[in-house]
Amino acid sequence: KPVLALFLCMVLTLSILAGCNKDGGDGDDDLGNVTYGRYVEVDITPEGMSGYPNSFTAFEGGVLDLVSEDIGDEDNHYMSTYYRWRSTDQGETWQPVNMDWTKPYINDYSDYYDNDETPPEQISLGQVIPMADGDLLAFIHTWVNDVENDVYSSKTDLVRVDASGNVTPFSIPEYDALLSEGRSVNIYNAEALPGDRLFLSLYINPTEEEMNDPNFDWDTTNPAGVYDLNTGAKLYEFGFNVWDVIYNENALFYNDWEKGFQAFNITDGTPYNGPMPKGDLQQQLGRNDINSTYVDNDYNFYNVNARGMDKYTPEGTVPEKVMDGLNYTYGSPLYRINNMTYDPGNDTLIMAVYENYNYENMAGKLLKYTWDDEAIASSDRKIRVYSLYDNNSVRLALSQYKRQFPDVTIEYETAFASTGDMVDGNERSTTDSDGNAMTEEDALRALNTELLNGTGPDVLILDGLPVESFIDKGVLEDLTELVSGNDDLFEAIFTPLAKDGKYYALPTNFFIPSLMGEKGYVEQFTSFDSLMTAIKEGAGIPGFQEMDPDWTEEEQQAYWESMYGPKPAEEQPVLYFETLPDIFETLYASCAPAIFTEKGGIDQQNLATFLQAVKDVYDKYDIGNTGYDAEYGSSNTAGAMSTGYAYYEYTQSMNRYQQRQSRLGYTRLGSYNILENTASSLHWSGQANQGKGWVDDVEPEVDEEGNPIEGSDVPDTAIDDPEAGTDAAAPPADDSADASGISVQESSSGA
C-alpha cells in the first residue's frame, strides 16, 4: 500500500506554497501580521564532544556538567570511551575533566565471544552521576559466570570519583548486607538530590524458592529509598516500586502510570499534599517520560518531547503549549531527548539530545533555548499541513524545512490526538485533540466541509484519504513540475499515481521489494519468470521438527544446528517459505503492478499467473505437510526493524538467508534507506548471519606458504564492504541503476 507521506518532494512543495526566498526573508514587509517573542535555539555543545550524552546535570549558579560516551565501532568491539566537560556560565565556555579513571572498567571480551564462550567475569561502567561539588558517582557492573558450579551472579558497586580521578568505594550498608547474604542484587538507578542525599532503587534477583512461591511479594525485589550521601545510611524508604524520580526543593515526584505524578516530602518521604496538577491533568502528566520532565518550586511541571514543551500548572485544566517542537532540532524524529533542565526564572531550557538513527555513531548535542522578545513567533506567511494521524515522516520534513525558512509559520494539524503508539509510521488514536471519540469517517466529513468552504489546509498528507475522489473534485494541485527531471527510478514510483498524464499526489515515502544474495548468483534473477524457474528446480525445505524438552544439551544443540544452522549451497532452497502468507506476500509485492491495469481494472491473465505461481511454490515446498503451517498457522511472520530512520522489513525468508539456509533473502527497503545510506541499510537488512556459533566451520584460505589469508573465513555474503558481498535486485524499472548503486532490472513478465 502506498504511504503517501513525504520527504524531499514535500520540502519542494512547501517551498512553492510558501513562496520563500532562499534566506527565509530579509525583512518583515512580506510577512503580513507578525507576532514576536519565542524561544531561540543555540547549540552549546562542547567543542570536541564525541558520542552521545551519558548524563547531563544542571546545578545552581549556571553550572552544567556533561558526560558523553562514545561506544566506538565494530573494529574495537564497541569499547566505550568516556568524556566529561563542566561549565560555570551556562555553556558559554567549557572545561574538560579527565576521565582516565574509567579505563580499568572498559575491557575487551571478544576472544571469548569469538570462540562461543562466556567470560568467567565481566566488568563494565554504567550510569555516571555528576554532583554539585564536582565529584561523580558511578555504577560498576560485575557479572560472574561460575561454569563448574553452574552459578551465574551479578552485582553493581557504587564508587565516588573526585575531580582528580581518585576512585573510592561508596558503601551502602543495606546493599552490602544483601551481598554478604549471597543475594544477586543490582542498583537499578540513582539520583543525587539536594542536601547531600541520594535516591537509590535496587533490583534483587529472587531465589528459585521465591519464584516458585505463589504468595511471594514481587514488590520486595525492587526496594527504593533515600540515603545519606556522606554515610550511605538509609534515611527513609518507599513501600512500593519507584524507579525514577524528579524533584524540587521541597518534594520528590515519581510517575505512577495510572494515577500520574505522586509527591513526597524530600526530607522524610511522607506524602506531600501541597499544590500540583490534579485530576485528568495529573494523569496526562503521568503518561510522559519522567526523564524529560522538570518541576519548579511553584509545582509547575514542564514536559518536553518531540511535539514541544507543555506546561502543567496546579490551577490548569489543560496543558499549556510553551514551545512547538516543529521549530527546533529536538522536534525532528532523527533526534532523541536524553535529559533536560529548565529554569523558569530566566526562561532557559537546556537539553541533551542524540541522533537515534545510527547506533555506531550516536552523535550528541547540547542545546540551549532562551526567550527572545524580538524573534518572530508567527506571521501571515503560514502553511497548514493536515494528516489523519500524527506522522513522523511529516515531522521530519517539516523540521528540516523550518531550519531553512525560520520565518515561515507552520501549523501541523492531525485529526486524531497524538498517542505515541506508532503503526506503519503513524500514531494511532481514536479521539480528537479534545478527547472526543471519533472515526475516520467523522474526520473526513469535517475535512470535506473545510475544503468546500475554501478554508482547508495547504498541504494534505494523503495516507488514508480518498486520493481519487480528491483528484476528481479538483481539490489537489497539479504537482507534475516536481516530478519532471527525476530519473527513471522515481518516475516508475510516481507512474501509478498519474491521472491523465498529471501528478496530483507523490509517494515520497516508499518501499522497494528487494532480493538479496551472493554475487555471481543474484544477477541471474532479472525477471519474475527466472525466479520461479529457479525455485521450482532448486532444493526444497526440510520438515518442521518439534523440540523434545527431555533432550540432552547435546541433542538440543544438534536440533538447533539442524533447524537453523548453515547448509551447503546445493541444499539451500532459492527462497525459504514456511507459510502460505510468506509466499503470497513476497510474490505479490512484485506482481501487483502487473495485476492492476492503468484504468483500475484487473489483468485476468497476470492474476492467474500470480496465483499459479503461489500454488507452485506451495506445492514445491510441500507447505501443507512440512508442519510449518500447523506451527505458525496463517499468521504473517513478517516484521519490521528500525534503527532510527533506517527502516526495513524482515521476513522468514530473510531470517533463513541470514542463517545461510537459502540462496536469496527478500525484504522491502524503505526510501529513507535508499536515499540516505544504501550501504548501511543493506548491511542491516541483508547481511549474512555471522553469529559465531553458525559460521565457525568456515575455514580460512591459505597462501602458498600455508598462512591464513586475512578475512577469508568470513562468509562471502557478509557485506561490511558494500563492493564485495551481497547484491540487491529491485524490480521493476528499466535496465539501469539508480544513484545509490542498486541494480534495477526489467521483469520480462511485466511483474
N, C-alpha and C positions, 0 to 999 in steps of 0.2 A: 504494500500500500504506500502510496506517495506521502512523504512527510513534507508538506508544503510550508516549511518554516522559512529560513533564510540564512544567508551568511554574507558572502561577498556581494551578491546582487542586491541584497537588502540595503546594504550601505549605499550602493549606487542609486537605488530607488529613493532613499531618503534624501540623498544629495539633490536629486532633481526636484523633489517635492518642496524641499526647504529653500531651494534657490540660494544656497550659501556660497560665499566666497571661500577661497582656499584658506584664508586666515581666520575664518569664522566671523568676519565682520570687523571693520575698523572703527566703528562708532555706533552710536545709539540711534542714528537717524532712520535706519531701515528696520528697527525692531518694534516700532509702534509703542504701545503702552508697556512700560518697563517697571518691574518691581525689583528692588535692590535688597541685598542682605542675605547671605548664605555662607555655609562653611566652605573654606578653600583648602584643597589638599596640597600638602608639601611632603616630599619624600625626605625623611631624615635618617635613612639607612646609613649606618657607619660605613665609611669607605673601606673596602676590602672584606666586607662581610661575605662569608661563604656558607652555603647550606641554608637550612630553614630554622625558624625560631624554636629552640627547645623550651625557653622560658623568657617571659618579659614581665617586668615588675616596675611600677612607678611608686616613688616614695615622696614624702613631703619635701618642700623646698626645690622642686623641679628636678629631683634625682631620678634618673632612669637607669635600669640595669637590664642588659640583653645578653642572653647566652644562645649561640647558634650551634647547630650540629650539622656537619657535612658527612653524609653517610657514605660518600665515596662511590665506587662503582664495582663492577664485577671483577676488574683486574686486581683490586686489592681486597676482594671478598667482602665488600661493603663494610669495611672497618671505619668507624666514625672518627672524625676529628672535631674537637670542640673549640669554640672561640667565645670570648667574652669582652664586652665593652660596657663602660659606665660613663654616664653624663650627669653633670650637675647643673645644666642650663636647658633642660627640656629638649635635648637632642641637637642643640646648636653646634656643640662640639662633643667629641667622644674620646675617651682614653681607653686603650686596650688593656686588658688584665690577663696576666699569664695563666694559661690553663695546662701547663706541662704535667701537673699532678694527675691528670686524667689518664695518662698513657699506660700505667700498670693495669688499668681496668679495660683496656682495649686489646683483645687477643685474637689471633688467627687460629681457628679450629678447622680450617679447610682440609687439612690432611686426614682428619678423622672422617669428615663427611665424604671426601673423595673415595675413601675406602669403605663407605657404607657403614661407618661406625659412629657411636655416640661418645663424645669426650667424657671421661670419668668425672671431670669438674669443669664448669664454665662460669666465668665471672664477667659481668658487664656493668656498665654505668647506666643508670636510669634517670629518673627525674632529678633536676637540679633547681634549687630554690634560692634565689638571691635574698639577702636580708638587708635591713636598713643600715647596719654598721659596716657593710661591705663584705661580710662573710657569706659563705654558701653552705647550705645543707644539701647533701647529695645522697641518692639511693645507690647502694652497691648490691646487685643481684648475684646470687650464687646458686647454681644448680649442681647437685651431686647425684651421680648415677652409679650405684654400687651393683655392678652386674652379678658378682658372685653371690650376693645375698638377695638379689632381686629387689633392691630398695632404691626408690627414687625420692629425693627430698629437695626442697628449695627454701631459701630464706632471703631476706632483704635486710641489709645493715644500713644504718644512717651514720654519716660522717660529717664533721664540720670542717670547713676549709677556710682559712683566713686569706687575706688579700695577697700574702706572700706565697701561697700554695702549700702551707703546712696543713697536713691532714691529721685530725684526731677523731677517735670514735666518739659518737654521741650516743649515750646509753639511755634507753627507756627501760626502767626496772621491770615494768609489767611485761614488756615484749621479751626481754632477756629471760624472764621466768618461764614463759611459754617455750622458748627454745631449749632451755635446760630440761624441760619435761619431755623433750624429744618430739615436740609438735612441729609439723611443717607449716610455717607461717610466713606471710609476706606483708610488707607495708604497701597498701594499695595507693594511698595518696597522702600528701602532706601539704600544709599551707602555713606560712609564717603569718602570725596575727599580731596586732598591736599589743604593746605591753609585754614584750618578750614571751609570747605564748605561741604554741604550735598546735594546729589541728592535725589529727592523725587518724586515718582509717586503715584497718587491718583486714587481712583475709586469712583465716585459719582453715587449712585443709582438714576436713572431717576425717576421722578414722573410719576404717571399714565397719567397725561395730556401730558407730554413729550413723553411717549411711544406711545401714540395714535396720535401724531402729525407726519404726513408723511414727513414733512420738518425738523424734529428735527435732529440736527447735533450730531451724537453719539460720535464723537471725543471729544466733550466737557465733556464726562463722564470720560475721562482718562487724566486729565491735569498732566503735569510733568514739573519740573523746578529745579533750583539750589538755595539753601538757605544758609544764614549765620549761621554757627554752634553756634555762640555766642548769636545772637539776634533772630534767626528764621526768619528774613526778607528775602523776595524773592529777589534774585539778577537778575535772568532772567528766562524766561520760554521757552519751546519749543511749537511750534504751531501745533504739531502733537503728536500721541501716541508714547511714549518712555517708555518701561517697565524696561529695564535693561541697564546698561552702563558699559564700561570699560574705562580706561584712562591711559595716561602717564603724564609727567609733563606739557605738553602744550595743550593737546586736550582730548575731550570726544568723545567716539565712541558708537554708538548704531547700532543694527542689523536690517537692512531692508531686508526682505526675498526675495525681487525682485532685489534690487539694491546692496545688500551686505552691508558691514560696511560703515557707514557715519560718518564724523568727524566734530567737532565743537570746537571752541576755548574754553578752560576751563575757561577763565577769564570772557567772556561776552556772550558766546553762539552763536556767529556769525559763519557762515560756515567756516571751516578750509580747505584751498586749498593746503596744504603742501604735501609732498611726502607720498604716501601709495599705496598698491597694486591696480591695475586698471583692468578694463575690466572683462574678464572671471574669473581671479583670485579673483577679488573683489566679484563677485557673488558666487564663490565657498566658499570663506571665510564666506559669509553671511549665508550659509546653515549650519554652525557649531554652536554648543552650545556656547553662549556668556560667560556662567559661566566657561567654560573650555578653554577660550582664554585669552592670555596675549599679550600686545603690549609694546614694549620697546621705548626708546626715539628716536630711529632711524626709527621708524614706521615699524619695522618688527613685524609681527603677528605670534604667536605660538599657535597652537590649539592642544589640547590633547584629544583623545578619545580612545576607546578600541583598535583601529588599530595602535595607536602610536602617536607620536608628529610630526606635519608638520609645516614647516616654510614658511610663505608667505612674500616675500620681495617686496619693491616698484619697483625693476627692474625686478623681475622674471616673467616668463610666466607659470610655473607650480609649485606646492608646492614642497618644498624640504623635503624629509623624514629624520627627525633628529633622531627619535627613532622608533623601531618596537615594537608594543605592545605585540607581542608574547613572548618577552623576560622578561616581567615584570608582577607583580601582577595585575596592573590595566588593562592588556590585557585580563584577564580572564573574561568571561561573568558573573562569580559569584560576581564580584565587580562593583560598580558604582562610577564614579568620582563625588565628591561633590563640590570641589573647588580646585584651583591650583594657584601657582605663579611661575614665572621663572625669574632668574637673569642671563641674557646672559653674564654679565661681568665675572662671575666666573663659568659659565656653571652649574648652580644648579637649578634643578626643584624640587619643593616640592608640594605634593598634598595630599588632604584628600580624602579617599575612604571609602566606607562601603559595607558590604555584602548585596546584594539586593535580597536574596532568603529566608530570614527568618524575617518576619515582627516583631515578638515578641522579636527578639534578633539581631537587625541590628548592629553587631559589626563593629566599625570603626577602621581605621588605618591612621597614618600619615607617608607618605613615602617620602624619600629624594633620589634624583638621582644626582650623581656628576660624572663628567667626569674622567675616569681613562685611562691614556695612555697605561698601561700595561695589561689591561683586553682584553681577546680575543674577537674580534668582529666577525670574520668568519674564517672558516678553510675548508679543503677538506673533513672533516668528516661532510657531509652535507646530508640532507634529503629534497627532493622536494615533497610537498603534493599538489594534484590538486583536485579541485571540480568546477563544473559549476558555482555555486553561493556561495557567502560568507556564511559560516555556523557557527553558534555559538557553536554547538556541537563540531565541529572540533577545533575551537579556544580554547574551554575549555580543550580538551585533549592535544593539543599542548602546552598550557600554563603550564599545570601540568607536562608534560613531560620535558619541558625546565627547570623547577625547579629542576628536578632530574639530568639532564645532561646539565649543562650550557655551556659546551664547544662544544656541537653539534650545528651546524648551521641549522636552519630550514627555508625553503622557502615555504610559503603558497601561492599558485597561484590559482586565480579564473579566469574563462573565462570571466565572466561579472563583471563590475565595482561594487563596494560596493555602496549601496544607503541608507542604514539604514531602508529600508522598509522590514519587516520580513513577509514571507509567509511560513507556515509549517517549521519554524525554519531556513529558508534560506533567504538571502537578494536577492530581485528580481531587475533586471535591464535589459535594452535592448541594452546596449552598452558595448564595451570593455573598458579597462583602458584608452585608448586614446580618448574615446568619440565617436568611430565609431559604427554605427548601426550594430547589429549582431543578428543572430538567433541561437538556439541550434544546428541546423544542421551545421551552419558555425563553431561553436566551436568544434563540434565532428569531422569535417573534419580536422581541424587544429591539434587536439589531435591525430587522427589516423596517420597523417603524422609524428608526433614526435615518436609515438610508432613504426612505421615501420622503422624509421631511427635509432632506438635504443637510442634516446635522450629523451625519455619520462620521466615523473615523477616517483618517487619511490613508492608513495602511491596514490591510486585513491580512491576518495570518490564517490561511485557508484550511488548516488542518481540522477536519470535522465540519467544515462549512460547505454548502452546496455550490461547488465551483461552476458547474454547467448552468445552473439556474441564474447565478450572478452574471455570467457572461451573456446569457440570452436577454437579461433585463438591462444590460448596459451599465451595470454597477462598476465593473472593473475597467481600469485604464489599459490602453494598449502598451505593452512593455516590449514590443518587438525590438526596439532600438537597443535594449540592454543585451539582447541575445546576439545580434549581428556582430560578426568579427570574432566570436569564440570558435575554438577548434571543434573538430567533429565529435569528440567525446561529449562535449557539452550539448551540441546540437542533438545528439542521439538521446540525451536525457530529457531535453526540452520537447522534442518532437511529439510525444504522446499528448501533450497539453495544447498543441496548436489547434486553433479554431479558425477555419477559413484563411489559413496561412499567417495568422497573427497569434501572438502570445499574450494571454491575459493573466497568467499565473506562472510562477517559476519554481520548480522543485529544487531549491538551493541547498537543501539538506537531504542527502540521498544515500542509498546503498547500492553497491555493485556486487552481484554474485561472482565469486572467485573460486577457481580451483587452484590448489597449490600442490606442488610435487617436486621431485628431484629434476635437476637439469638433465637434459637428454631424454627425459621421459614425458614431461608435461607438455612439451612443444607439439607432440603429435595430436593433441586434442584441439583441433581447430573448428570443430563443429559438434553439434549435438549427436549427429549420426556416429561420428568416430568415437565419442564417449560411450554410447550404447553398445557399439560393436565390441569395444574393449571389455566392458562389464560382462557381457554375455560369454565372451571367450576366455575370461580370466578365472581366477580362483574363486571359490565360494567362501562362506564364513563357517566357523565351527559352531556346533550346537551349544546352547546355553547349559551351564552346569550349576547346580546348587552346591554351596559350600557346606560341608558337614561340620557342625560345631565340635564334634568329637575327634576331628583330625588332629594329628600331632602338628607341632610347629613346622616340621619339615614338609608334611603333607599340605599344610596351608600355603607355604611358600611355593611349593610346586604348582598348586592350584592357581595362585596369582600369576605366576610366570606363564602358565598355560593359557589363562584367560586374557591377560593384559600385557604379557611380555612381548618383545620384538619377535618378528617372524622373518624367515628368508623371503626375499622379494618374490620368488616363484610361488610362495604360499599365501601371499597377500592379495586380497581382492582389490579391484581398482578403487572402489569406494566402499566403505563399511556402513551398511544399513542394518538396523536392528528392529525397526518397527515400520509399519506402513506410513505413519506420519513423516518419519525421516525421509523415506523415499519420495513421497508426494511433494513435500515442501521443497526439497532440494531440486527436483526436476522441474517443478512448477516455476521456480524463480527464473529459469532460463526460457521456459516455453510460453509463459504468459503473453509476451509481446506478439507471438505468432498466433495465439489463440484468438485474441480480440482484434477485430478489424478497426480501421480508422473511423468508421461511421458508428462504432459502438456495438456492432454485431459480433457473432462468434463464427470463426472459421471451423466448420464441422470436420474437415479433413485433418487439420492440425490438432484439434481437440481429440480426435480418435487416435492420432499418432501418439499424443502425450499419454493418454490413458493406457494404450497398449504398452508403452514403454514402462509405465508404473507396474503393470502386471508382469511384464517380462523380468524386471528386476526382482519383484516379489517372488516369482517362481524360481529365478536363478538362485537366490539365497535361501529358498525354502523357509521364508519367514514364518509361515503358519505352523511349522513343525520343529523349528530350532529351539523354541522355548522363550525367545526374547519377547515376543508379543504377549505371552502369558505373564512374563515377569514385569514388563513395563506397561502393559495394557495399551490403550490407544493414546496415551498422553504424549504430548510433544516433548521430546527430550532435548530440544534446543534451549539455549540460554544466552546470556549476554555478559560481556565483561567490559569494564571501562576503567582505564587509567586516566582519570580526569576526562578529557575530551577525545582521547584515542579510543574510540568505541568500536567494538567489533562483536560479531556473534560467534558462538561456538556451537557445534553440534556433535552428535556421537561420531559422525564421520571424521570431524576434525580431531576429536579426542583420540580416536583409533589411529589416525595418521600420526599424531604426536607420539603415540606409543609404538610407532613403526609396525603397525599391523595392517596398513593399507597403503597402496601406492599413491593415492591422492587424498587430500583433505578439502572439504568445502566450508566456506564461510561467506559472510557478507561484510565487506569492508565499508565503513561509513565514510562520508565525504570529508569529515574532519581529518581522518587518517590520510586520505589520498591528497588532500590539498595542503596539509601541514607537514606530515612526516611519514612518507610511504615506507621507508626502510624500517622505521620503528614499529609501524602498525603491522607490517608483515612479520616482524620478529615476534611481536606479542601474540598475533593471531595464528601464525603458521609455523612457528619453529618446531623442530622435532623434539621429542621428549628426551632431555639429557639427564633426567633423574638417574643418578649414577647406578642405581640398582639394575636398571634395564640395559645399559649400554657398556657395562664393563667388559662384555665379550668382544668389543670391537678392538681388534689387535692393531697396534701401530705398524705402519710400514717401516722398513729399514733401508738405509742406504747401502752402497757397495761394501762398506766396512762393517755392516751389521748394526749400526747405530740407529735408534728410533728416529724417524722423521717427525719433527715437532708438529703437532696438530693433526697428524694422520689418524689418530684414534678417535677423532670427533666424527660423529655420523655425518654423511655427506648431505643430509637435509638440514643441518644447522646453518642458520643464515645470519650469524653475527656480522659477517661481511655480506652486504646485500648483493655484491657482484658474484658471489660464489655460494650456491646452495639452492634455495627454493625459488622457483619462478612462479608467477601467477598468471593464469589465463582468465581474462574477464570478458565475457560476451555481453551484449553484441555491439559491434561498431564496425568501421571499415578496417582494412588491414593496415593499421598504423599504430603509433604509440603515443600515449598522452605524455604530458610534461613530467609526470612522476616516474616514467620508465616502465609502467606495467604493460605487458604485451596484450594487445587487444585484437581479437580475430573475428572474422565474419563467420556466422553459422550457416552451413550450406542448406539446412532445413528451414532457415529463417527464424529459428527459435533462439 
